[in-house]
């Protein structure tokens, strides 16, 4: 081939290669929007509330003391356990008191015998007096008829006087015997009381501490010996300080809405242990002091709460002396928007949610939160507790292999949203880490169901 053709062919190939290199590459496909789960807010009755810090105290505390002297023979309980009223706690050596009781019974029997003898003597001398009177009358009639002597008349009169004196003495002896019976019976009663004190029983039901005095020790030698304490724990007092402004605000609302208030009514309240994510336990305010502390501007209030046992345990939920959070509702519950608490996030501007708009874009929504309205109870074997749940109304078909896709999920806790949210808003509850404000998402709307109402207990 001629040289000029070779050069022309090479130039053409280079031109084609240059054109091919300058052609633009096709852009990669745009990523799909991340899938997220959204729900619309639910509604639940919510009460705005005052919140305070308080502490618990026992309603009743009883000292256990030895009221008689003796050696401690038995300790019949385990410290730290709960006991019922009239439980036998301690036994003191009772031999000395049994002997004293036997002696007192003998004294009572002797005094009663003396009283019976005095009563018999009275009857005897009354009969003797009647006989002496009849004899005196007979002799007087004989003397009047000159058939009796003056000497016999004097003897009959002297016999009557002696019998009267003996009757007087017998009545005095009867009174002394009656007093002796009362004294002996009182002494017997005292010995029986002291004998009863050798068995020390609980005056109230509650939790008993560790014994202060062990078996074999002498107790009650000079003063009643302190042996232990019993604290009532089925109910507790909770004390807390209410600012003057809160108290006046509540009283105004109470008068307006007809709410209860001390001293004529009991105000509902709730408490829980702070920092442990524990549930709220109901109680009632039963007392408010009559004056405001001018140093602190607060008034002391007192509530009463039941103290249940922990699940599957003999330990109570609360302890005297424990610090607690106190919540006092400001009024009756009102319907309010609620959401799973897991959907709420925190930033420099406060608490916020991610909401999916009509265009599928994520919006950041600043909200004002209210109180927590529900928390899932701790799991208990064999018990299915009512709970808030999220349900996929259009679950995908089950895959041929592998586990099925979950279409139902239990909510851990619900919180009220007081402002910043509308009933029709779609709030992201799953996929928050894949969401960004202003970015598109693929929302899958789930339904939110409140707990089912508790079934009525069967009639007995």
C-alpha positions, 0 to 999 in steps of 0.5 A: 500500500502506498505510504500516503494511504497508510498515513491517511488510514492512521489519521482516520483511526486516531480521529475515531478514537478521539471522538470516542474518548470525548463521548460523555458517560451515562449518569448512575441511577439515583438512589432510592429513598430510604424506607421508614415507618410512620404513624399518625398520633393517637389520643389518650386522656392526659392530665397536666400535673405539678411535679415535686420531690418528696420522701416516704415515712412510716405511718406507724412505728412501734417499739418492742420492749420487755415489761417484766424482768427475766431471762430471754428464753426464745426469739421466735422470728426472723429479722427483716420479715413481715409479721402479722398482728399478735405474732409471738415474738419473744418469750421470757422465763415465766417460772417466777411469775407462775409461782407468783400466780399460784400464790395469788390464787391461794390468797384469793381462795383464803380470802374468799373462805374468810368472807364465807365464814364471816357471812356464816357467822352473821347468820349464826349470830342473827339466829342467836339474837332472835332466840335471845329476844324470845327468851328475854320476852318469856322471862319478862312475862314470868317476872310480871306474873311473879313466876320468874326471878330478876336474876334470870331476867338480867342474864337473858338481857346480858345474853342478848347484848352479847349476841348483838356485839358478836353480830356487829363484830361479824359484820366488821369481819365480813367487810374486812374479808370482802376487802381482803378478797378484792385485794387478793383478786387484784394481786392475782390480776397483777400476777396474770398481767405480769405472766402475760408480759412474759410472752411479747407479741406484735401490736401491729402488722409490719416489718420487724428488724433484727433483734437487739437482745439475744436469747439468754440475756437478762431483760427488764431489770430496771427499765423496760428493755428495748428489744426491736422495732416494727414498722408498718409497710403496707401503706406509707406517708409521702411528705413534700413541699408545695410552692405557695403559687402552685397551691393557690393556683390549684385552689382556684381551679378546684373551686372553679371545677369542683375538684376535691381539696383538703381538708374536706376532700382527698386530692389524687396524686402519684409517686415513683422512684426517680431515675429507675424508669419505674411506673407511677403508683397512685395515692391521695393527699390527706393533709396540708399544713395550715400555714406557709413557711415564710422562709421557703414560701412553701407549704408541707403536704402529706399523701398516703400510698399503698405499698404493694409487693414487687412482682414474684417477691416478698419485698415491697416496692417502697421503703420508709425514708426513700426519696420519690418523685411526686405528681399532682394532677392539675385537673381532670384528664382531657384527650391529648395527642400521644406518640411512642416516646422512641419517636422523640429526639433532643437537640439544641432547640429542644425536643423534636420529631421527624414528620413526612410531608405530602411531598414525601420529604422529611420535616423537622418539627419542634414540639412541646411534650407533656407527661408520660402516659403509659409504660410497658409493664415488666414481663411476667411469665404467663401474663399478657399485659394490655399494651399500645401496639403498632400494626402494619395494615398491609403486611407483605407476603411471607417469604419462601425462605427465612423468618416472616417479616414482622407486622406487629410491634409493641410500644415501650412507652407513650408520651403526650404532645401538648403543642407542635403536632397535628392529628393528620401528621405522619410521624416517623417511628422507625428509620430515624437514622436513615432520615434527614430534614429535606430529604425524600423517604418512602413512608410505610404507614402503620396503625397504632392501637391503644391497650385493650380494656381489661376484661371484667373479673369473673363473679364469685 
